[in-house]
Amino acid sequence: MGLKLRTLYILLGIFIVILVTGITLLIVNYLAPSTTTDTSYKLTHTAADAEYILSWDSIVSRCPAVGTYDKQEFFVYRGESAQTIPGAPVLNEDSPAAWSCLRGVRTEIVGNSFRSFGVWMWYFETDEYLNEHIQSMQTSGFPVQEDGDFVTGVLESGPPTQSVQLLLAGKHFAILFMDIASSDESLFFGKEKLMELLPTVKSNISSLEITPLPTYIPERIVVEDTYEWQEFINFRSDELSPPVRVPEEEHYNDLIFSDRPLMQVFNFVIDKDWRFVMTSTGEIDTRFEVYITVKSSGEEGFTYSSDQVFSLYSETVNITREQPIERGYQPPFNIEVKVLFDSPISWVMTIEK
C-alpha cells in the first residue's frame, strides 16, 4: 500500500472508526420540518436537533444512493466522549462546542475503491465560541465567505482522491458536509447538489428556538497552559535550500493538494516534548502542510509520523502546535519537518521545549 493511500486512511481514520463502531444511539424521529420562519421547534440538545435541522429522509430524497447503506450516528457532548465512546473525536472540557452530532454512510473498502458521506454538526452556546471554531476551520484550509447571517466555505480536492467538504456556520451552529470517494468511484452528491441543501438548513436553524444547555452538559473550562516554554532553535524558509517538488514516491496529502506540492525540509534533535510556533506569509488561501517524522535513538527505537494541514486565511497566519513525544521511549529524538505548500510562502518556525 502506497504512502498516499496510507495517508488517506489516517485522515479518514476517525471518520471510519465512528462509522464502524456499531453504536446505536437513541434517535427521536420528527416529521419533515416546516420551512417557515415561525419559532416552532425548541432545541433539545440531543441528536433530534440534527434531524430537525436536516432530516436524513431529505438527504436520501436528494441522493437515493445514500439510502442503500446503513446510516451510522454519533452524538457526544462536551467532556463525554473520552469516557463513553473510545476512538471517537473528543470534545474535551475546554472544547468550544457544547455538543456534536455526526451522521453518515460509507461503502466497504475494496482494493482502493470506496465512497463515504457524512454530515457533522456542532452547537456552540456563544458567538465567541462559534467564531473560534470558524477561525480554526479557516486555519485548516476553508476559504470561508459571508453568506447573509452565515458563513460558507468549500474545500475540494482530487484526483487521485476526490472530496468535497462544505462548511456552513452561523447562529450557534457549524455544519460540515463531507463527500469523499476514490478516483474510480463517483461522489454521492458533489458540490452542486450539496449546495442545494443549504437553503433548508439555513431556514430551519433560523426558525428554531435556542434553549439553555441541560445541566449534564458542563460549561466550558478553558485550560490555560502554565508550562514555561523555552526557545530552542529557529528555522526560516529563506535560510533553507530553495523549495523542490515532492518526489512521486514520497508522502503528500492528496486530499489537500491536487498536484505534487513544493517542499522544504529541516532536521533537529530534541530530548523532550516540544512545540512549534510558526508565522507564515503568502497569498491568501494558500494551503500548506507540516509533516513531522519522529525517530528515537534510544534503546527501543521507534518511528512515527503526523501531518497537520493549514491555510492562509489572511496574508499572515500565526500557528502554535504542541508535539508531545509518545511515552515509554528514551531520548534523544531525531525530528524531521517537511513544510509543503501549493504556492510559495515565506515562513519562520520557532521550536520550543
C-alpha positions in Angstrom: 0.0 0.0 0.0 1.5 3.3 -1.0 2.2 6.3 1.2 -0.6 8.4 -0.3 -3.2 5.6 0.4 -1.9 5.2 4.0 -2.2 9.0 4.4 -5.8 8.8 3.2 -6.6 6.1 5.8 -5.0 8.2 8.5 -7.1 11.2 7.6 -10.3 9.2 7.3 -9.4 7.1 10.3 -11.5 8.9 12.9 -14.5 9.2 10.5 -14.3 5.5 9.6 -13.9 4.4 13.2 -17.0 6.3 14.1 -19.0 4.7 11.3 -17.9 1.1 12.1 -18.3 1.2 15.9 -21.9 -0.1 15.5 -23.0 2.1 18.4 -26.8 2.6 18.3 -27.9 5.8 19.9 -31.5 6.8 20.8 -32.8 8.7 17.8 -36.0 10.7 18.1 -37.8 10.9 14.7 -39.6 14.0 13.6 -41.9 14.8 10.7 -40.2 16.9 8.0 -39.8 20.4 9.5 -41.7 23.4 8.1 -39.5 25.9 6.2 -41.5 28.9 7.6 -39.7 31.3 10.0 -42.1 30.6 12.9 -40.3 29.6 16.0 -42.0 26.2 16.4 -39.1 24.0 17.5 -37.1 24.3 20.7 -33.6 22.8 21.0 -33.4 19.6 23.0 -29.6 19.3 22.8 -29.9 15.8 21.5 -29.5 14.1 18.2 -33.1 15.1 17.4 -31.8 18.6 16.8 -29.6 17.5 13.9 -32.6 15.6 12.5 -34.8 18.8 12.7 -32.2 21.0 11.0 -31.6 18.5 8.2 -33.6 15.3 8.2 -32.0 12.1 7.0 -35.0 11.4 4.8 -34.5 14.8 3.0 -30.8 13.7 2.3 -31.9 10.4 0.9 -34.6 12.0 -1.2 -31.9 14.1 -2.9 -29.5 11.3 -3.2 -31.2 7.8 -3.1 -27.8 6.1 -3.2 -27.2 7.2 0.3 -30.3 5.3 1.4 -28.9 2.0 0.2 -26.4 1.9 3.1 -27.0 1.7 6.8 -26.7 5.1 8.5 -24.4 5.3 11.5 -25.0 8.1 14.0 -22.8 9.5 16.8 -23.8 12.2 19.4 -21.5 13.4 22.1 -21.4 16.4 24.4 -18.6 18.4 25.9 -16.4 16.2 28.2 -18.3 13.0 27.4 -16.6 11.1 24.6 -13.3 10.2 26.2 -15.2 8.2 28.8 -18.1 6.7 26.7 -17.0 6.3 23.1 -13.4 5.0 22.7 -11.9 6.1 19.4 -14.4 8.8 18.8 -13.5 12.5 18.4 -13.1 14.1 21.8 -15.0 17.2 23.0 -12.7 18.0 25.9 -13.8 20.1 28.8 -12.2 23.1 27.1 -14.0 22.4 23.7 -15.8 25.5 22.3 -18.5 23.1 21.1 -21.1 22.1 23.7 -22.2 19.0 21.6 -21.6 17.4 18.3 -23.5 15.0 16.1 -22.2 13.0 13.1 -24.4 11.0 10.7 -23.1 9.2 7.7 -22.6 6.2 5.5 -19.7 4.5 3.9 -19.1 1.7 1.5 -16.8 -1.2 2.2 -13.2 -0.6 1.0 -12.5 -3.0 -1.8 -8.9 -2.7 -3.0 -8.5 1.1 -3.4 -12.2 1.8 -4.0 -14.5 3.4 -1.5 -17.2 6.1 -1.1 -18.3 7.9 2.1 -20.7 10.7 3.0 -21.2 12.4 6.4 -22.8 15.4 8.0 -21.0 16.7 11.0 -22.8 19.3 13.2 -21.6 21.3 16.2 -23.5 23.5 18.6 -21.9 26.5 20.4 -23.6 28.4 23.2 -21.9 31.7 22.4 -20.9 33.6 19.3 -17.4 33.8 20.6 -17.1 30.0 20.7 -18.6 29.7 17.2 -16.1 32.3 15.8 -13.3 30.4 17.5 -14.4 27.3 15.6 -14.7 29.1 12.3 -11.2 30.5 12.6 -9.9 27.0 13.3 -11.6 25.8 10.1 -10.0 28.7 8.2 -6.6 27.8 9.5 -7.3 24.2 8.4 -7.9 25.2 4.8 -11.5 26.5 4.4 -11.7 29.8 2.5 -14.9 31.0 4.2 -17.0 33.9 3.0 -20.0 35.7 4.4 -23.4 34.4 3.2 -26.1 36.6 4.9 -26.3 35.6 8.6 -24.0 32.7 7.9 -20.5 31.9 6.5 -19.9 29.2 4.0 -16.7 27.6 2.6 -15.9 24.8 0.1 -12.8 22.7 0.1 -12.4 20.5 -3.0 -9.6 18.1 -3.9 -8.7 15.4 -6.4 -7.6 13.4 -8.1 -6.5 10.8 -7.1 -8.8 11.1 -4.1 -12.0 13.1 -4.8 -13.5 15.1 -2.0 -15.9 18.0 -1.5 -16.2 19.4 2.0 -18.8 22.1 2.5 -18.9 24.3 5.7 -21.9 26.3 6.8 -21.7 28.2 10.1 -23.8 30.8 11.9 -26.4 31.3 14.6 -24.8 28.9 17.1 -24.2 26.1 14.6 -21.5 24.8 12.3 -22.2 22.0 9.9 -19.6 20.2 7.7 -20.7 18.1 4.8 -18.1 15.5 3.8 -18.3 13.7 0.4 -15.3 11.6 -0.4 -14.6 8.9 -2.9 -11.7 7.1 -4.6 -10.8 8.1 -8.2 -12.7 5.2 -9.7 -15.9 5.9 -7.8 -18.4 8.8 -8.0 -19.2 11.2 -5.2 -22.6 10.7 -3.6 -23.6 14.4 -4.0 -20.8 16.6 -5.5 -20.5 20.3 -4.9 -23.6 21.5 -6.7 -26.1 19.1 -5.1 -24.6 19.7 -1.6 -25.2 23.5 -2.1 -28.8 22.7 -2.8 -29.2 21.5 0.9 -28.1 24.9 2.3 -31.4 26.8 2.0 -33.3 24.2 4.1 -30.6 24.1 6.7 -30.4 27.9 7.0 -34.2 28.2 7.2 -34.5 25.6 9.9 -31.7 27.0 12.0 -33.2 30.4 11.8 -36.7 29.1 12.8 -35.7 27.2 15.9 -35.6 28.5 19.5 -32.3 28.4 21.4 -32.7 26.9 24.9 -30.3 26.7 27.8 -28.0 23.7 27.9 -29.1 20.9 30.2 -27.3 20.5 33.5 -25.5 17.4 32.4 -23.6 19.3 29.7 -20.8 21.1 31.5 -19.8 24.7 30.9 -16.6 25.2 29.1 -13.5 25.1 31.3 -10.6 26.9 29.5 -7.4 25.1 30.4 -4.5 27.6 30.5 -1.0 26.4 29.5 1.1 27.2 32.6 4.2 25.5 31.3 7.0 27.9 30.6 8.2 27.1 27.1 11.8 27.9 26.2 13.0 28.8 22.8 15.3 26.1 21.4 16.0 26.7 17.7 14.7 28.7 14.8 14.3 27.9 11.1 13.5 30.3 8.3 12.3 29.5 4.7 14.8 32.0 3.2 17.7 30.3 5.0 17.0 26.8 3.8 17.5 25.3 0.4 15.0 26.5 -2.3 11.7 24.6 -2.4 11.6 21.5 -4.6 8.6 19.4 -5.9 7.8 16.4 -3.7 9.1 13.3 -5.5 6.5 10.8 -6.7 7.4 8.2 -4.2 7.2 10.5 -1.1 4.3 11.5 1.1 2.0 14.4 0.5 -1.6 14.9 1.4 -3.6 14.3 -1.7 -6.8 15.4 0.0 -5.4 18.9 0.1 -3.1 19.2 -2.8 -4.3 18.3 -6.3 -0.7 18.4 -7.7 2.6 17.5 -6.1 3.4 20.4 -3.8 6.6 22.3 -3.2 8.6 21.2 -0.1 11.3 22.4 2.2 12.9 20.2 4.9 14.9 20.6 8.1 16.0 18.4 10.9 16.9 18.8 14.6 17.4 16.6 17.7 15.5 17.1 20.9 15.2 15.3 24.2 11.6 16.1 25.4 8.1 17.3 24.4 8.2 20.3 22.1 6.0 22.6 20.1 6.4 24.8 17.0 5.4 28.4 16.7 5.1 29.3 13.0 4.4 32.5 11.2 3.6 32.1 7.5 3.1 34.8 4.9 1.9 34.5 1.3 -1.1 34.6 -1.0 -4.5 34.2 0.7 -5.9 30.7 0.5 -2.5 29.1 0.0 -2.6 25.6 1.6 0.3 24.2 3.4 1.1 21.1 5.4 3.6 20.4 8.2 4.6 16.8 8.1 6.7 15.6 11.1 8.6 12.4 11.4 10.0 11.4 14.9 12.7 8.8 15.3 14.0 7.6 18.6 17.8 7.0 19.1 17.2 5.3 22.4 17.5 1.6 23.3 14.0 0.9 22.0 13.9 2.7 18.6 10.7 3.7 17.0 9.4 5.9 14.2 6.1 7.6 13.7 4.8 10.5 11.6 2.0 13.1 11.7 0.7 15.7 9.4 -1.2 18.9 10.1 -2.8 21.0 7.4 -3.3 24.7 7.3 -4.4 27.6 5.1 -3.5 31.3 4.8 -7.0 32.8 5.5 -5.1 36.1 5.7 -1.8 37.3 4.3 -0.1 36.3 7.6 -1.1 33.5 9.9 0.4 32.6 13.3 0.1 28.9 14.4 1.2 27.2 17.6 1.0 23.4 17.9 2.3 21.2 20.7 4.1 18.0 19.7 4.2 15.6 22.7 6.6 12.6 22.4 4.9 9.2 22.7 5.6 7.9 26.2 7.8 4.9 27.1 10.7 5.8 24.8 14.1 7.2 25.6 15.7 10.3 24.1 17.3 11.7 22.1 14.7 12.1 19.4 15.5 12.9 15.7 12.9 15.2 14.2 12.4 15.7 10.5 10.0 18.5 9.5 8.7 18.9 5.9 6.8 22.1 5.1 4.7 21.5 1.9 2.8 24.2 0.1 0.9 24.6 -3.2 2.3 28.1 -3.9 5.3 29.9 -2.5 5.1 31.2 1.1 7.7 32.6 3.5 7.7 31.2 7.0 9.6 31.3 10.3 9.3 28.3 12.7 10.5 28.5 16.3 11.0 25.3 18.1 10.3 25.5 21.8 10.7 22.9 24.6 
